[in-house]
Amino acid sequence: MFKHVFLTGPPGVGKTTLIQKTCEALVSSGVGVEGFYTEEVREGGRRIGFDVVTLTGERGHLSRIRGVAASSLGRQEYTVGQYVVDLPSFENLVLPLFRHAGSEDSRKVFVIDEIGKMELFSQSFIRSVKKNLDSSICTILGTIPVPKGKPLGLVEEVRSRSDVKVFTVSKENRNTILQEILSALKTCQKPTN
């Protein structure tokens, strides 16, 4: 029996768009959703970083390219490629969401888009994800990157869990897979009495 649903696939294939469409469908069928997704930030047609956006519309920096990033004087700097991760901004916006996940209504779906290299610099984020994966009342809808290079511990842990259904999103199936994702989430949400 699956408890959580994760999407994987190459960057830019449409995982976040599918997460947003899934959330819209869940809300319209009466299921509560909370959590966050990541969004590219562009300036003059050029990607300069990523923001974290809560499902209620709050926004914070996740990363910016070096030179555009705020100074991190006196702090350890975390980088992924050309991007400097703004860990305090990420944690201040995302960690409070985890405290509410599954606490009131077990019909809620908690969205984590994504569990990736940038997010995994936060030990508090890792602990929060693990706690919610193990929660008996929390259903997670999330995204994880495709395996590439050095394995990411938490990503591989999520991928190998027996209570996680992983959908691989491709250009071929991204417009037709929504119903499968919704069906899997419906199964996750059924009471286990």
C-alpha angles and dihedrals in degrees: 000000000000121000101176137037124211131182122212133179142120121307113278096019093117107265094138092046089053090049089053093048090048091051091050091051092047093049092048089053092051100260115134118230132191135166136077147281134202124242133192116246114214132188121187091350092305124111109240099172149305134283130203112230123192119219087249090058102258111143135201138166118269096173145339133195115265109275092031093056119098114256113272096199110168093012131096109257118228117199138183110190107308093344126100111209116226096214097175092052092047095047095044091056102035107035095063088056090061092055090063098040110120093346098116112018123026089202090072122105116214115215121212112179100194145012098184143133095285095049093045092068085078113083089189090056091051092050091047093050092049092048092051093045088056095043115113093216104041125090113193127206107190149147131238129184123251112261109272129157117333111015116249108230100221093040091055090045090054092045093052099044114117091219094057125088111203121201118196109218118210135170087256097055105026093097095047105037098076095091091051090052092048092048091051091050091049089055090049091053098052113113113253099217 
